[in-house]
Amino acid sequence: MVGRADSLREVVRALRKVPLVTLTGPGGIGKSRLAIAVAESERAHYGDGVWHVDLSNVPAGGPIDEAILESLTRGDHSMTPSGRRLNDVVAGKRMLLILDNCEHVSRQVSVVTSDMLATARGLSVLATSRIALDSVGERVVQVPPLAVPDPDLVTDAAEVRAFDGVRLLVARAMAASPSFDLDQSNFREVAAVCSRLEGWPLAIELAASQLRSLTPAQLLETLDDRLALCSKDPATIARHTSLRAVIGWSWELCEPAARTLWQRASPFADGFDLDAARQVCSDERLPSEEIWRVMDSLVSNSILVATRGPSSLRFRFLETVRQFGREQLDLSAERVHYDRRHRDYFRSMTADAARAWDTAEQTASIRKIRAEKANITRALGWSLATPGEEEAGLEIATHLRYHWAIDGSIRDGRRWLQRALDATTTDAGMRPTALWVLAWVTILQGDAGACSVALDEAGELALAGDDRIASTRAQVLRATALLWVGDAHNAVTSLRSALEFFRGAEDAGALLFTSMMLILALAEAGSAEEAESVATEALSVSGRSGERWGRAQSLWALGYCRWLAGDHEAAHTLVESSLNLRLDFDQTGTALKLETLVWVAASRREYERAATLLGGVQQLWKRLGTSISAFGIHFARHAHECEEALRLTMSAARFDSRVAAGRALHVEELINYALGKALANSSPDERHLTPRENEVSRFVGEGLSTEEIAERLTLSVRTVEGHLTHALAKLGFRSRTQLALWAAKRSAANRGM
């Protein structure tokens, strides 16, 4: 962020005055870096967070509202039209939304942001684009080049060093060659280089990397030659000549292997790792064992940017640099070949993830898919838009079944599955399985009609192709639909036969899903003993395979069964054990477990705890864009009856305050509250509390009621309830009594000191 302090302050001031600010300027000027710096400086100003959405991977005319929604919700179940759903998500929020690289979708961005800002008064949008959005109320901030000296007017090195463009070049040159320095022998040449590059940050960084092997005078001479050549090239019209010249020069300075890798890696979206580069880009001209050396040279020359991830280095091009490489690939005869290799690599990755689902690699495979979502989306889009490649797109969409249905990308999954099915005509291959996945996604959305249509076609194709696995999977979802409309008897019959088939098919994933549904059906049918037997088998299968999702679901389903049978203590233990597996990729499963704990707590007469959990889980369902009612009439009835019972048992004020306190909890806080665990430490520690939470806890220890604390602190009762709920969650306590004893003991200890 050399030289951007004034721009940073200007953008912050603009955001304080208007809700939509657009940073404009050509590629390589530093718009994205400035936006990220603004986000970091203003993070504390936005209570609902700062969110970054890179739109560079959305094709022109593509669904930007879907891209924004996916980023904000990390999975959405709703069938509400995307624009309206997006407005629902941001309504009432105080948040900063950064929309990066908008130029190719500027019209759509203008429409979507106008709608969002009309709905959410606390929303601020910071866009980056090469052109203004032309939106009503937009404040445009032109990102300027860095200040550079006039080489004919400067008199010494100190004067030159004061310019931001020079400071950037010197910093990058010293990083490339620690022996480099700006002094009286080279200050005019350094000034001239920065002047020729017109203060363009990306151009300066690329040029600086060459000072490892060139003197400033040599760099200036070579640069002058490049600029003269580039200014005569018609292809540079409407582009910034200096930046184009330096990128082209960087291209020519690269060894042939580096140029080859640069263009072959340009199909990657949002970066890649070493394995991906080796698999996609290597051949006899660029051997796999050479890839690392070549990537290292591209990093050294500022063509690639390396960042350290959780387990390995990840590499990415700045977008302007990637686009140059893409142009070179498009001009070559290799374009389709390397687009296909990119697609095939991620097709293989999604297939591996599907196979890994019922193994110990389950969580890792889901995380891998999340990390590569931009690349996978690009592979999907290319396949479905390229004649003859559509079947591969259908394969990818189908392999992503667990990412769609369990990791929560339900809306995204339905859109891609439907698009892939519409693009393919064959009745063989993946189509029956793809239809089953579509049915799974739509039943989770509560769209019974669409689910039935997909299952009808899947069943017909499976029967025609004698595909027992596909037909039995469809049978399980039909039984699920029966259970959700209240027909437990027929659901049990169908699920029993499906489970018997999957035992013989040695399909652990299908067996575990079917077992979960059968346990729930048996619970409704009153067959607790058989449900126990099915759960025992499922837990054994899960243990042998090393997977975790089936284990969590079996424990939860059995806990639900025990609750229906009146064994509330066993239910509590089982559902808590399920929740304690901490499957962060299964938000729907987490909501179902928390919902069940509401009912269990109410049955155990822990009314305040139940109401707090109820508020938290209602907020979670709202964020997911669905409700417990989408999961059948039994669950809907239990939820309704539990809430009515709590309202009858508690005063209206007390019920409302506990529900509001639960809604204020973040998901992790809510889970910890449900489990009775501290957020950051297993032992109670006042350092985890805010000063206000400590103060409220002290008054509880002194025996004051909530109303008395509110009066003492000049706060509302609801606000005090919120502080109490947060303190209980952070300290791992289940009741106000535990908090009071802890606070009193702490006060006594402090007095003793």
Buried (B, 14 or more C-beta within 10 A) or exposed (E): BBBBEEBBEBBBEBBEEBBBBBBBBBBBBBBBBBBBBBBEEBEEEBEBEBBBBBBBBBEEEBBBBBBBBBBBBBBBBBBBEBBEBBBBBBEEBBBBBBBBBBBBBBBBBBBBBBBBBEBBEBBBBBBBBBEBBEBEEBBBBEBBBBBBBEBEEBEEBEBBBEBBBBBBBBBBBBBBBEEBEBEEEBBBBBBBBBBBBBBBBBBBBBBBBBBBEBEBBEBBEBBBEBBEEBEEEEEBEEBBBBBBBBBBBBBEBBEEBBBBBBBBBBBBBBBBBBEBBBBBBBEEEBEBEBBEEBBEBBBBBBBBBEEEEEEEEBBBBBBBBBBBBBEBBEEEEBBEEBBBBBBBBBBEBBBBBBEBBBBEBBBEBBBBBBBBBBBBBBBBBBBBEBEEBBBBBBBBBBBBBBBBBBBBBBBBBBBBBBBBBEBBEEEEBBBBBBBBBBBBBBBBBBBBEBBBBBBBBBBBBBBEBEBBBBBBBBBBBBBBBBBBEEBBEEBBBBBBEBBEBBBEEEBBBBBBBBBBBBBBBBBBBEBBEBBBEBBEBBBEBBEEBEBBBBBBBBBBBBBBBBBBBEBBEBBBBBBBBBBBBEBEBBBBBBBBBBBBBBBBBBBBEBBBBBBBBBBBBBBBBBBBBBBBBBBBEBBBEBBEEBBEBBBEBBEEEBBBBBBBBBBBBEBEBBBBBBBBBBBEEEEBEBEBBEEBBBBBBBBBBBEBEBEEBBEBBEBEBBBBBBBBBBBBBBBBBBEBEBBBBBBBEBBEEEEEE
